[in-house]
Amino acid sequence: MPVSPALMKILLLIPLSIPIIYFDVRYRRIPNLLVLAALVAGLTINISSAGFEGAVSSLAGAAVAFIPMFLIHIVGAMGAGDVKLFAAVGAVLGIKLIPATFVLVVMIGGVLAVYSMLRSGTVFTTLHGVARIFVGVLPGWEMPRFAIAPDRRHTIPYGVAIMFGSLVTAFLFRT
């Protein structure tokens, strides 16, 4: 009995999420080797199941997933590993699932951010930074650039949100 591409994607994401979440929570780093493995596996699954259309969907998914995360990275609100990871997830899930995945990842990331603010006692500082970002997009105002916190415990392990969001999307919208 052949395994469906949707099930192959879930079977890829579940074991891949374990070391990614571990490394991101423990070290606030996502190993490039894991990201590369996800990218290559995503391309392989999509090409083997849908040929040229699968390749296009996978590459477009990676590109579309990369763009919003890269824009968030530019202002210093996200690490490069998170950007690369979401692009690799885009290659796995394909272009059709990226909008839903992005919404879920942002929602889960918001929950993580609130938890992190409350745990570290930096609610006012964080909200001030968020307000500066929103003001920075207004005409005549400059977009702030935030430095990486010296104490990495005050950063959000966004790989957790990316992996949980991608797993939920893969389960809910099996395409």
Long-range contacts (C-beta under 8 A, 24 or more apart in sequence): 4-174, 5-45, 5-46, 5-49, 5-50, 6-170, 6-174, 6-175, 7-174, 8-45, 8-49, 9-42, 9-45, 9-92, 9-93, 9-170, 10-167, 10-170, 10-171, 10-174, 12-38, 12-41, 12-42, 12-45, 12-92, 13-89, 13-92, 13-163, 13-166, 13-167, 13-170, 14-167, 16-41, 16-163, 17-163, 17-164, 17-166, 17-167, 20-85, 20-159, 20-163, 21-157, 21-159, 21-160, 21-163, 23-159, 24-81, 24-157, 24-158, 24-159, 24-160, 25-157, 25-160, 28-79, 28-152, 28-155, 28-157, 29-81, 30-79, 30-81, 30-82, 30-84, 30-85, 30-159, 32-81, 32-84, 35-81, 35-84, 35-85, 35-88, 36-88, 38-85, 38-88, 38-89, 38-91, 38-92, 39-87, 39-88, 39-91, 39-92, 41-92, 42-88, 42-89, 42-90, 42-91, 42-92, 42-93, 43-91, 45-92, 46-91, 46-92, 46-94, 54-94, 56-95, 57-94, 57-95, 57-96, 58-90, 58-91, 58-92, 58-94, 59-91, 60-94, 60-95, 61-90, 61-91, 61-92, 61-93, 61-94, 61-95, 61-96, 61-97, 61-98, 62-87, 62-88, 62-90, 62-91, 63-87, 63-90, 64-90, 64-95, 64-98, 65-89, 65-90, 65-91, 65-98, 65-101, 65-102, 66-90, 68-102, 74-143, 75-133, 75-136, 75-143, 75-144, 75-145, 75-146, 76-144, 76-145, 76-146, 76-147, 76-148, 77-133, 77-146, 78-158, 79-148, 79-155, 79-158, 81-159, 82-158, 82-159, 82-162, 85-159, 85-162, 85-163, 86-162, 89-162, 89-163, 89-166, 92-166, 93-166, 93-169, 93-170, 94-175, 96-173, 96-175, 97-169, 97-170, 97-173, 97-175, 100-169, 100-172, 100-173, 101-165, 101-166, 101-169, 102-165, 104-164, 104-165, 104-168, 104-169, 105-158, 105-161, 105-162, 105-165, 105-166, 106-161, 107-165, 108-160, 108-161, 108-164, 108-165, 109-156, 109-158, 109-161, 112-156, 112-157, 112-158, 112-160, 112-161, 113-156, 116-154, 116-155, 116-156, 120-153, 120-154, 122-154
